[in-house]
Amino acid sequence: MKKRLFISMVFAFLASLLTVKAQMEKPITWSISARMTSETEGVVTIRANISEGWHVYGLQMPENGPMATTFEFNVSDVTFTSDIIPSSEPIVKGEENYWDKPVKFTRNFTVTGESPKIEATVTFMGCNDETCLPPDTSILKVKNIRKYTQK
């Protein structure tokens, strides 16, 4: 009986380690949404969800430094009317800058046709105090840009 209990406890411990490892394999995740602010104007928002202890590098980094976070957009029936704007200033240390808490990036747009679509490719590098992940890319698609409804 004690042997079975011990084996069950070992399996439970190993399962919990696998769960933690699976959660930490993607310490930085991205999501996208868009909302209309008028009949023809809208805002696209890209969110970086950053796990505790991790950070993602800023939009401009020194040459030969860590890889900067970049955004590339593929759109149809949409024209951007602003640059990408982060919701908070990054932490600056020396020549490097980064965010270590969730951050939103917004960009204003105008709808120019009947079937607006926005796709963003985010390329980024995440690190913690011990290691850096290799550069990664997330492709994000706005599934539905809804028509504006007055409140």
VMD Tcl script that draws the C-alpha trace (Angstrom):
set ca {
  {0.00 0.00 0.00}
  {2.80 2.42 0.88}
  {4.53 1.59 -2.40}
  {1.39 2.50 -4.38}
  {1.00 5.73 -2.46}
  {4.66 6.60 -3.10}
  {4.33 5.83 -6.83}
  {1.14 7.92 -7.02}
  {2.89 10.84 -5.32}
  {5.86 10.58 -7.71}
  {3.54 10.61 -10.74}
  {1.60 13.58 -9.33}
  {4.87 15.46 -8.76}
  {6.11 14.70 -12.28}
  {2.77 15.76 -13.78}
  {2.96 19.07 -11.92}
  {6.51 19.63 -13.23}
  {5.32 19.00 -16.78}
  {2.47 21.46 -16.30}
  {4.83 24.16 -15.03}
  {7.28 23.45 -17.87}
  {4.48 23.67 -20.45}
  {3.38 27.02 -19.01}
  {6.93 28.39 -19.07}
  {7.70 27.29 -22.61}
  {5.73 30.33 -23.79}
  {6.42 32.99 -21.15}
  {5.49 35.70 -23.67}
  {2.26 35.40 -25.63}
  {0.54 37.82 -27.98}
  {-3.08 38.59 -28.86}
  {-4.79 41.07 -31.19}
  {-8.14 42.84 -31.34}
  {-9.69 45.75 -33.22}
  {-12.56 48.06 -32.44}
  {-14.24 50.74 -34.46}
  {-14.35 54.23 -32.95}
  {-16.56 55.67 -35.71}
  {-18.09 54.52 -39.00}
  {-14.68 54.54 -40.73}
  {-12.06 54.88 -37.96}
  {-10.74 52.20 -35.63}
  {-7.95 51.06 -33.32}
  {-6.04 47.80 -33.48}
  {-4.55 46.62 -30.17}
  {-1.79 44.04 -29.81}
  {-1.24 42.74 -26.28}
  {1.99 41.22 -24.97}
  {1.30 38.97 -22.00}
  {4.59 38.63 -20.15}
  {5.04 36.05 -17.39}
  {6.55 37.16 -14.11}
  {10.34 37.22 -14.22}
  {10.47 37.61 -18.02}
  {10.82 40.61 -20.29}
  {10.46 41.45 -23.97}
  {12.79 43.93 -25.62}
  {11.78 47.38 -26.84}
  {11.03 48.64 -30.32}
  {14.50 50.11 -30.82}
  {17.67 48.42 -29.61}
  {21.37 49.19 -30.09}
  {23.20 47.63 -33.01}
  {24.68 44.25 -32.01}
  {22.38 44.20 -28.97}
  {19.34 42.06 -28.26}
  {16.76 41.81 -31.02}
  {14.16 44.58 -30.94}
  {10.46 43.75 -31.01}
  {9.08 44.43 -34.49}
  {5.60 44.58 -35.99}
  {4.81 43.99 -39.65}
  {1.27 44.42 -40.92}
  {-0.54 42.83 -43.84}
  {-3.84 44.61 -44.42}
  {-6.64 44.89 -46.92}
  {-9.24 47.66 -47.07}
  {-7.40 49.41 -44.20}
  {-4.99 52.36 -44.06}
  {-3.04 53.08 -40.89}
  {-3.23 56.66 -39.62}
  {-0.68 56.39 -36.78}
  {2.50 54.65 -35.79}
  {2.42 51.87 -33.21}
  {2.09 53.33 -29.69}
  {2.95 51.34 -26.53}
  {0.69 51.75 -23.48}
  {3.69 52.33 -21.22}
  {7.29 53.42 -21.53}
  {9.81 50.59 -21.44}
  {12.30 50.18 -18.63}
  {15.67 51.58 -19.72}
  {18.95 50.04 -18.54}
  {22.01 51.39 -20.28}
  {21.39 51.19 -24.02}
  {18.76 48.45 -23.67}
  {15.06 48.86 -23.01}
  {12.32 46.34 -22.31}
  {8.91 45.66 -20.80}
  {8.62 43.23 -17.89}
  {4.87 43.53 -17.42}
  {2.00 43.09 -19.88}
  {1.90 45.92 -22.41}
  {-0.49 46.98 -25.18}
  {0.50 48.41 -28.54}
  {-2.15 50.40 -30.42}
  {-2.38 51.73 -33.95}
  {-5.18 53.79 -35.46}
  {-6.64 52.93 -38.84}
  {-9.22 53.98 -41.41}
  {-11.41 51.45 -43.21}
  {-11.15 52.02 -46.96}
  {-13.26 49.16 -48.33}
  {-15.94 46.57 -47.69}
  {-13.81 43.73 -46.28}
  {-11.26 45.14 -43.83}
  {-8.62 42.68 -42.63}
  {-5.58 43.14 -40.40}
  {-2.82 40.63 -39.86}
  {0.22 41.41 -37.71}
  {3.51 39.55 -37.52}
  {5.32 40.19 -34.25}
  {8.98 39.20 -34.00}
  {10.44 39.37 -30.51}
  {13.00 38.05 -28.06}
  {12.22 37.27 -24.44}
  {14.62 36.83 -21.56}
  {14.70 36.29 -17.82}
  {17.62 36.70 -15.41}
  {19.13 33.37 -16.45}
  {18.44 32.82 -20.12}
  {17.07 34.24 -23.34}
  {14.72 32.44 -25.67}
  {15.66 32.38 -29.34}
  {13.88 35.03 -31.43}
  {10.27 34.03 -32.05}
  {7.46 35.14 -34.34}
  {3.71 35.28 -33.70}
  {1.23 35.78 -36.52}
  {-1.95 37.45 -35.29}
  {-5.16 37.95 -37.25}
  {-8.14 40.12 -36.47}
  {-10.99 37.74 -37.11}
  {-13.74 40.31 -37.36}
  {-13.65 44.10 -37.59}
  {-17.16 44.91 -36.49}
  {-19.15 47.83 -37.75}
  {-19.35 50.84 -35.45}
  {-22.41 51.03 -33.22}
  {-23.22 54.20 -31.33}
  {-23.62 53.85 -27.58}
}
mol new
graphics top color blue
foreach p $ca { graphics top sphere $p radius 0.5 }
foreach p [lrange $ca 0 end-1] q [lrange $ca 1 end] { graphics top cylinder $p $q radius 0.2 }
display resetview
